[in-house]
Amino acid sequence: MKTTRLWWVRHGPTHEKAFTGWRDVAADLSDTDKIVRLHTYLPRNAALVSSDLIRARSTADVIGLGRTRLPHDPDLRELDFGVWDGLHFSKVADMHPELSRAYWETPGDVKPPEGESWNDLHARLTPKVEALHDSEHVDVVIVAHMGVIMSQIERALGVTPYAAMSHQIEPLSVTRIDIGPDGWRADVINHQP
């Protein structure tokens, strides 16, 4: 069994101070020095795939030069926050105090109204990640979202969703997760080249 190196890149900053899930919010890609460092840090021979949301697609566009581009994939989207999407965290806490608290403190099956749970996200992502591992690519750069990356940290470290959510995942950071004969391993988390 081969080892696949998944280079998870969080999209550029959106400057949103609200839940930002499936809303198509643009990324600020004006920090060209940081983008050049990121592009240089990532393996040149890697395949590149991104979520289909504009903030991930545009980030992939600026780091994609020379890499094999795979089609954008809606399965790599951020958590669907349902009716919470676009609302400030404090407003959600006021509107749905018990549900909001449970969503953060006991993630799993808890979901926002018309949204998806942490477990729903895993169910959506697992086949995609397995397909990338089963592909011919050894290195795959995946431009995605904070919740998506945290869910993969959970799997690699074998921790609870709550523990995975304690990790900081900055915009334009890299989290590398290797999948090989010995299982999953988080090589770096939130590295900022």
Secondary structure as GFF3:
##gff-version 3
##sequence-region A 1 193
A	DSSP	beta_strand	4	10	.	.	.	ID=ss1
A	DSSP	alpha_helix	32	41	.	.	.	ID=ss2
A	DSSP	beta_strand	47	50	.	.	.	ID=ss3
A	DSSP	alpha_helix	54	63	.	.	.	ID=ss4
A	DSSP	beta_strand	68	69	.	.	.	ID=ss5
A	DSSP	three_ten_helix	74	76	.	.	.	ID=ss6
A	DSSP	three_ten_helix	82	84	.	.	.	ID=ss7
A	DSSP	alpha_helix	89	95	.	.	.	ID=ss8
A	DSSP	alpha_helix	97	105	.	.	.	ID=ss9
A	DSSP	alpha_helix	118	134	.	.	.	ID=ss10
A	DSSP	beta_strand	139	144	.	.	.	ID=ss11
A	DSSP	alpha_helix	146	157	.	.	.	ID=ss12
A	DSSP	alpha_helix	161	164	.	.	.	ID=ss13
A	DSSP	beta_strand	174	180	.	.	.	ID=ss14
A	DSSP	beta_strand	183	191	.	.	.	ID=ss15
###
